[in-house]
Amino acid sequence: MSVISPMQLNKQPGKKSRKSKHLQAMPSSGISYLNLISLSEHPNNNIGLITSVVANNNCNIINTRITELGKDIACTALISGKWSDIIKLEKACINLIKKHSLNMQVKRNNFVEPGNLAGQQINYINYIARATTINKPDLLDKLLQFFYKQNISIKEANISSLGSQSNLINLEIQIKIPANRHINSLREEFLTHCDNLNLDISLEPLG
């Protein structure tokens, strides 16, 4: 006479199979990313809330900038973590926004770290344009429009005033130039464009 064990009685092949398929479909591993942007008159409170909620959900801030904008403080952050942790962090941030009435936005980011673009890696060289000049309403627009028309990606643009009583600014624009692009030709065109704007500017490799 055969004996049926309790394990065999509890075995339900159909349900187990469906559960296995469900688990396989869940991308529980791998790194995902989240963008976070905050604007506040109370910088310490907001920034402290942001760093705490990120740490409490096992995620890491891999790129951030905190900037004073008049009486406000702007904070931007690129956050990385496991897929499951990023989902939890996104929900926690939404709850934080509702609880504290924060002026904050969160958005998932499909960022892929350099070296992880399978089969179609595009190499870039980082360059930076620098100038100390008189601020003009259309200056930044004309510089950025040049790069847009050349299909050059803007990595970062910064303008900082040299004083409340001065119209002088420090200007920095970081760009990403494809490695197969003719750099000397691009530099010559850019400097000619800046000469037409009466702007003395440099364009050099970054780092």
Residue frames relative to the residue before (quaternion, step in Angstrom):
aa qw qx qy qz dx dy dz
M 1.0000 0.0000 0.0000 0.0000 0.00 0.00 0.00
S 0.3626 -0.7427 0.5224 0.2096 3.57 -0.82 1.01
V 0.2883 -0.7478 0.5787 0.1508 3.51 -1.15 0.72
I 0.2384 -0.7615 0.5900 0.1230 3.61 -0.91 1.00
S 0.3157 -0.7698 0.5285 0.1688 3.54 -0.62 1.12
P 0.6450 -0.5129 0.3904 0.4105 3.61 -1.23 0.41
M 0.6062 0.5663 -0.3527 0.4331 3.59 1.08 -0.70
Q 0.6687 0.4965 -0.2945 0.4686 3.55 1.01 -0.88
L 0.6320 0.5401 -0.3329 0.4449 3.59 1.07 -0.73
N 0.7185 0.4481 -0.2458 0.4718 3.58 1.04 -0.81
K 0.5257 0.6571 -0.4041 0.3585 3.53 1.27 -0.21
Q 0.0164 0.7930 -0.6076 0.0420 3.59 -0.73 1.05
P 0.2919 -0.8240 0.4561 0.1669 3.56 0.18 1.34
G 0.6534 0.5424 -0.3255 0.4157 3.57 0.90 -0.90
K 0.7037 0.4600 -0.2676 0.4708 3.55 0.80 -1.02
K 0.6391 0.5337 -0.3300 0.4447 3.56 0.99 -0.81
S 0.6414 0.5351 -0.3194 0.4474 3.54 1.01 -0.83
R 0.6607 0.5012 -0.3072 0.4668 3.56 0.95 -0.91
K 0.6393 0.5307 -0.3201 0.4552 3.59 1.01 -0.84
S 0.6491 0.5249 -0.3227 0.4461 3.58 0.96 -0.87
K 0.6472 0.5137 -0.3196 0.4639 3.56 0.99 -0.87
H 0.6421 0.5312 -0.3225 0.4489 3.57 0.99 -0.83
L 0.6679 0.5006 -0.3000 0.4618 3.57 0.95 -0.88
Q 0.6502 0.5193 -0.3200 0.4529 3.55 1.03 -0.79
A 0.6594 0.5228 -0.3074 0.4442 3.57 1.12 -0.65
M 0.6242 0.5476 -0.3368 0.4440 3.59 1.20 -0.46
P 0.2883 -0.7734 0.5359 0.1778 3.65 -0.59 1.08
S 0.0195 -0.8652 0.5008 -0.0151 3.55 0.56 1.21
S 0.7301 0.3446 -0.2308 0.5431 3.59 1.22 -0.30
G 0.5835 0.5659 -0.4341 0.3882 3.56 -1.27 0.19
I 0.4445 -0.7027 0.4997 0.2429 3.55 -1.20 0.61
S 0.0795 -0.7688 0.6340 0.0260 3.56 -1.03 0.90
Y 0.2994 -0.7712 0.5460 0.1321 3.56 -1.28 0.36
L 0.1296 -0.7755 0.6165 0.0419 3.52 -1.25 0.64
N 0.2749 -0.7307 0.6013 0.1703 3.56 -1.04 0.86
L 0.0391 -0.7832 0.6205 0.0109 3.56 -1.06 0.78
I 0.0159 -0.7897 0.6124 -0.0341 3.57 -0.85 1.04
S 0.0036 -0.8138 0.5786 -0.0545 3.56 -0.78 1.07
L 0.0534 -0.7683 0.6374 0.0248 3.56 -1.14 0.76
S 0.1389 0.8178 -0.5352 0.1595 3.55 -0.64 1.11
E 0.4286 -0.6578 0.5505 0.2837 3.55 -1.28 0.49
H 0.7162 0.3688 -0.2208 0.5497 3.58 1.29 -0.28
P 0.1806 -0.8625 0.4611 0.1044 3.58 0.43 1.23
N 0.6719 0.5154 -0.3234 0.4224 3.57 0.83 -0.91
N 0.6490 0.5192 -0.3211 0.4539 3.58 0.97 -0.85
N 0.6984 0.4794 -0.2796 0.4520 3.58 0.80 -1.03
I 0.6929 0.4792 -0.2886 0.4549 3.57 0.81 -1.00
G 0.6336 0.5263 -0.3275 0.4629 3.57 1.05 -0.73
L 0.6370 0.5163 -0.3231 0.4725 3.58 1.04 -0.76
I 0.6574 0.5248 -0.3081 0.4445 3.56 0.96 -0.89
T 0.6979 0.4693 -0.2909 0.4562 3.60 0.76 -1.01
S 0.6449 0.5290 -0.3240 0.4464 3.58 1.05 -0.73
V 0.6935 0.4744 -0.2966 0.4539 3.58 0.82 -0.95
V 0.6153 0.5330 -0.3459 0.4665 3.61 1.11 -0.65
A 0.6836 0.4856 -0.2848 0.4646 3.59 0.86 -0.98
N 0.6711 0.5198 -0.3000 0.4353 3.59 0.95 -0.87
N 0.7276 0.3793 -0.2363 0.5206 3.59 1.22 -0.36
N 0.5409 -0.6863 0.3661 0.3199 3.57 1.22 0.66
C 0.4992 0.6278 -0.4439 0.3995 3.59 1.06 0.74
N 0.3246 -0.7498 0.5504 0.1719 3.56 -1.30 0.33
I 0.3438 -0.6828 0.5997 0.2365 3.57 -1.10 0.74
I 0.1116 -0.8359 0.5364 0.0333 3.60 -0.46 1.18
N 0.7822 0.0668 -0.0566 0.6168 3.59 1.26 -0.24
T 0.1547 0.8019 -0.5627 0.1279 3.59 -0.68 1.01
R 0.0583 -0.7664 0.6380 0.0469 3.53 -1.29 0.48
I 0.1023 -0.7650 0.6349 0.0363 3.55 -0.93 0.98
T 0.0002 0.8341 -0.5453 0.0835 3.57 -0.57 1.21
E 0.3616 -0.7055 0.5678 0.2216 3.55 -1.03 0.84
L 0.0317 -0.7867 0.6160 -0.0269 3.56 -0.77 1.13
G 0.7782 -0.1972 0.1008 0.5877 3.57 0.17 1.26
K 0.8019 -0.2049 0.1824 0.5308 3.57 -0.70 -1.10
D 0.6525 0.5040 -0.3118 0.4722 3.60 1.27 -0.12
I 0.2532 -0.7176 0.6224 0.1832 3.52 -1.35 0.33
A 0.1737 -0.7751 0.6018 0.0834 3.56 -0.84 1.04
C 0.0624 -0.7824 0.6195 0.0137 3.55 -1.01 0.86
T 0.0194 -0.7739 0.6330 0.0024 3.56 -0.86 0.99
A 0.0094 0.8130 -0.5807 0.0416 3.56 -1.01 0.76
L 0.2015 -0.7100 0.6601 0.1400 3.52 -1.22 0.72
I 0.1062 -0.8264 0.5528 -0.0147 3.55 -0.58 1.23
S 0.1483 -0.7888 0.5919 0.0736 3.57 -0.99 0.85
G 0.2016 0.7664 -0.5958 0.1306 3.54 -1.24 0.49
K 0.6665 -0.4445 0.3806 0.4619 3.55 -1.28 0.05
W 0.6668 -0.5235 0.3492 0.3992 3.55 -1.15 0.67
S 0.6903 0.4880 -0.2836 0.4527 3.58 0.83 -0.99
D 0.6641 0.4996 -0.3058 0.4645 3.60 1.04 -0.75
I 0.6234 0.5329 -0.3373 0.4622 3.59 1.06 -0.73
I 0.6173 0.5337 -0.3391 0.4681 3.60 1.04 -0.76
K 0.6666 0.4931 -0.2936 0.4757 3.58 0.94 -0.92
L 0.6481 0.5211 -0.3183 0.4552 3.58 0.98 -0.85
E 0.6298 0.5397 -0.3347 0.4473 3.58 0.96 -0.84
K 0.6692 0.4850 -0.2933 0.4805 3.59 0.93 -0.89
A 0.6479 0.5220 -0.3185 0.4542 3.59 0.99 -0.84
C 0.6438 0.5176 -0.3180 0.4653 3.60 1.04 -0.77
I 0.6334 0.5243 -0.3279 0.4652 3.58 1.00 -0.80
N 0.6478 0.5017 -0.3100 0.4822 3.58 1.01 -0.81
L 0.6332 0.5389 -0.3180 0.4556 3.58 1.06 -0.80
I 0.6331 0.5373 -0.3176 0.4579 3.56 1.01 -0.86
K 0.6848 0.4803 -0.2818 0.4701 3.58 0.92 -0.94
K 0.6790 0.5202 -0.2948 0.4259 3.57 0.89 -0.96
H 0.8076 0.2689 -0.1152 0.5121 3.59 0.88 -0.96
S 0.3942 -0.7334 0.4656 0.2999 3.63 1.30 0.11
L 0.2022 0.8234 -0.5013 0.1728 3.56 0.93 0.95
N 0.3639 -0.6721 0.5953 0.2480 3.54 -1.22 0.60
M 0.3588 0.7368 -0.4654 0.3343 3.54 0.41 1.29
Q 0.1360 -0.7822 0.6042 0.0677 3.56 -1.10 0.74
V 0.0981 -0.7687 0.6287 0.0650 3.55 -1.15 0.69
K 0.0447 0.7970 -0.5980 0.0727 3.56 -1.01 0.81
R 0.4391 -0.6855 0.5075 0.2825 3.58 -0.88 0.89
N 0.2314 -0.7857 0.5701 0.0638 3.51 -1.08 0.90
N 0.2931 -0.7738 0.5358 0.1682 3.59 -0.85 0.97
F 0.1620 0.8236 -0.5169 0.1683 3.54 1.21 0.68
V 0.0983 -0.7608 0.6394 0.0526 3.57 -1.09 0.83
E 0.4366 -0.7173 0.4754 0.2622 3.57 -0.66 1.07
P 0.6067 -0.5598 0.4118 0.3860 3.61 -1.09 0.67
G 0.7505 0.3482 -0.2800 0.4870 3.56 -0.92 0.94
N 0.7080 0.4444 -0.2652 0.4806 3.59 1.25 -0.26
L 0.4856 0.6362 -0.4499 0.3962 3.58 1.23 0.28
A 0.2763 -0.8164 0.4855 0.1467 3.55 0.02 1.33
G 0.8792 0.1113 -0.0908 0.4542 3.52 -0.85 1.04
Q 0.8129 0.1960 -0.1101 0.5372 3.63 1.09 -0.39
Q 0.1000 0.8171 -0.5521 0.1324 3.53 0.83 1.05
I 0.1225 -0.7683 0.6257 0.0560 3.55 -0.89 1.01
N 0.2530 -0.7838 0.5519 0.1310 3.57 -0.69 1.10
Y 0.1148 -0.7902 0.6012 0.0321 3.54 -1.01 0.92
I 0.2366 -0.7090 0.6389 0.1820 3.52 -1.33 0.42
N 0.3205 -0.7576 0.5399 0.1786 3.57 -0.78 1.04
Y 0.0454 -0.7778 0.6267 -0.0117 3.53 -0.91 1.05
I 0.1666 -0.7797 0.5944 0.1049 3.55 -1.23 0.45
A 0.2255 -0.7413 0.6203 0.1218 3.54 -1.03 0.93
R 0.0318 -0.8132 0.5804 -0.0299 3.59 -0.80 1.04
A 0.1290 0.7733 -0.6149 0.0855 3.52 -1.13 0.75
T 0.1786 -0.6975 0.6751 0.1607 3.52 -1.33 0.50
T 0.1746 0.8152 -0.5111 0.2089 3.54 -0.39 1.23
I 0.6019 -0.5158 0.4494 0.4120 3.54 -1.35 0.01
N 0.4299 -0.7100 0.4951 0.2568 3.57 -0.85 0.93
K 0.0384 -0.7728 0.6334 -0.0060 3.53 -1.03 0.92
P 0.6234 -0.5970 0.3504 0.3635 3.61 -1.00 0.77
D 0.7854 0.3337 -0.1722 0.4921 3.59 0.99 -0.79
L 0.3761 0.7734 -0.4585 0.2239 3.60 1.27 0.03
L 0.7082 0.4532 -0.2727 0.4676 3.57 0.67 -1.09
D 0.6298 0.5465 -0.3385 0.4360 3.58 0.95 -0.83
K 0.6937 0.4793 -0.2903 0.4525 3.60 0.84 -0.92
L 0.6413 0.5087 -0.3275 0.4720 3.59 1.08 -0.63
L 0.6887 0.4752 -0.2869 0.4664 3.56 0.87 -0.92
Q 0.6246 0.5445 -0.3440 0.4418 3.59 1.02 -0.76
F 0.5859 0.5656 -0.3705 0.4468 3.60 1.08 -0.63
F 0.7045 0.4615 -0.2712 0.4660 3.58 0.82 -1.01
Y 0.6188 0.5448 -0.3474 0.4467 3.60 1.01 -0.76
K 0.6781 0.4917 -0.2902 0.4629 3.58 0.93 -0.90
Q 0.6814 0.4538 -0.2740 0.5046 3.58 1.20 -0.50
N 0.4147 -0.7241 0.4428 0.3280 3.61 1.35 0.03
I 0.3955 0.6846 -0.4937 0.3622 3.53 1.05 0.90
S 0.3777 -0.7468 0.5047 0.2119 3.60 -0.76 1.04
I 0.3321 -0.7138 0.5842 0.1971 3.54 -1.06 0.86
K 0.2478 -0.7805 0.5587 0.1312 3.57 -0.70 1.08
E 0.7821 -0.1468 0.1377 0.5897 3.56 0.99 -0.86
A 0.0508 -0.7780 0.6255 0.0309 3.58 -1.12 0.71
N 0.0209 -0.8092 0.5861 -0.0353 3.57 -0.83 1.03
I 0.0175 -0.7461 0.6654 0.0187 3.51 -1.12 0.83
S 0.0333 0.7947 -0.6049 0.0375 3.57 -0.85 0.96
S 0.4321 -0.7104 0.5021 0.2377 3.55 -0.91 1.00
L 0.4112 -0.7151 0.5126 0.2384 3.56 -1.08 0.72
G 0.7950 -0.1567 0.0799 0.5806 3.58 1.26 0.12
S 0.6008 -0.6050 0.3900 0.3478 3.56 -1.10 0.70
Q 0.7142 0.4259 -0.2473 0.4975 3.61 1.15 -0.56
S 0.6753 0.4805 -0.2803 0.4843 3.58 1.29 0.01
N 0.3435 -0.7229 0.5606 0.2123 3.55 -1.18 0.66
L 0.4801 0.6612 -0.4364 0.3767 3.58 1.29 0.24
I 0.0860 -0.7936 0.6017 0.0263 3.56 -1.11 0.77
N 0.3310 -0.6424 0.6358 0.2710 3.48 -1.39 0.29
L 0.1053 -0.8042 0.5850 0.0078 3.56 -0.80 1.07
E 0.0579 0.7810 -0.6195 0.0539 3.58 -0.91 0.94
I 0.0086 -0.7781 0.6278 -0.0197 3.56 -0.92 0.96
Q 0.1596 -0.7779 0.6027 0.0783 3.58 -0.67 1.11
I 0.0559 -0.8095 0.5844 -0.0092 3.56 -0.86 0.99
K 0.3171 -0.7148 0.5915 0.1966 3.56 -1.32 0.41
I 0.0925 -0.8084 0.5813 0.0094 3.55 -0.48 1.25
P 0.4719 -0.6626 0.4903 0.3129 3.63 -0.78 0.94
A 0.5573 -0.6558 0.4014 0.3134 3.55 -0.91 0.97
N 0.6879 0.4780 -0.2924 0.4613 3.60 1.12 -0.55
R 0.4989 0.6476 -0.4244 0.3894 3.59 1.31 0.10
H 0.4633 -0.6622 0.5086 0.2971 3.60 -1.06 0.75
I 0.3124 -0.8109 0.4691 0.1577 3.57 -0.12 1.37
N 0.6702 0.5208 -0.3177 0.4227 3.60 0.82 -0.95
S 0.6466 0.5155 -0.3157 0.4653 3.56 1.01 -0.81
L 0.6529 0.5081 -0.3083 0.4695 3.58 0.99 -0.89
R 0.6469 0.5199 -0.3227 0.4551 3.61 0.93 -0.88
E 0.6548 0.5188 -0.3172 0.4489 3.58 0.92 -0.90
E 0.6591 0.4978 -0.3069 0.4729 3.59 0.95 -0.87
F 0.6608 0.5135 -0.3106 0.4508 3.58 0.97 -0.86
L 0.6826 0.4831 -0.2953 0.4621 3.60 0.87 -0.91
T 0.6091 0.5282 -0.3459 0.4799 3.59 1.11 -0.62
H 0.6242 0.5343 -0.3199 0.4717 3.56 1.03 -0.85
C 0.6875 0.4779 -0.2795 0.4700 3.59 0.94 -0.89
D 0.5914 0.5571 -0.3626 0.4566 3.60 1.11 -0.64
N 0.6523 0.5134 -0.3059 0.4663 3.56 1.03 -0.80
L 0.6762 0.4432 -0.2807 0.5173 3.58 1.27 -0.42
N 0.4012 -0.7144 0.4590 0.3433 3.59 1.33 0.00
L 0.4670 0.6674 -0.4321 0.3870 3.53 1.04 0.88
D 0.2348 -0.7500 0.6067 0.1198 3.55 -0.81 1.08
I 0.1461 0.8086 -0.5407 0.1804 3.57 -0.31 1.27
S 0.2894 -0.7343 0.5854 0.1854 3.58 -1.24 0.51
L 0.1050 -0.7571 0.6400 0.0788 3.55 -1.27 0.51
E 0.1315 0.8190 -0.5344 0.1623 3.56 -0.27 1.29
P 0.6157 -0.5257 0.4162 0.4139 3.60 -1.23 0.37
L 0.3620 -0.7261 0.5436 0.2149 3.58 -1.04 0.75
G 0.8287 0.1402 -0.1301 0.5260 3.56 -0.83 1.00
